[in-house]
Amino acid sequence: MTDEESKLPTVPTEPVEGEEEEIDVSPFMDYLQSPQGHEIASRLVGIIEEVKKVTLNKNFSHAKFNRWMEAGVIVVVIGSVVLLSIMDKLNPTVGMLLGSVVGYFFGRHKNA
């Protein structure tokens, strides 16, 4: 290269933004229409459905456990308040602490 050629601007070989190369997907579509391609696609869809089913069941059992936990905490807090009130030991600090516990269990999943 001469000095003049090295000073010339180079032309980019990559496609300019907005000018995307077209990808030919017809061989892939032809394969999917074949018996082997159809079998692979069917198995893939089956796997996705199984994963979805397992995820939904897991989320349901987790939500059910959380509801039982919330109900248990509320029953314990109400029982504690009643017992402390009967014994005349309920003071504002304990009331605020128990209210905070109940508020935490009601509000912990609302932000997610």
Beta strands, then each sheet from edge to edge (+ up, - down):
end
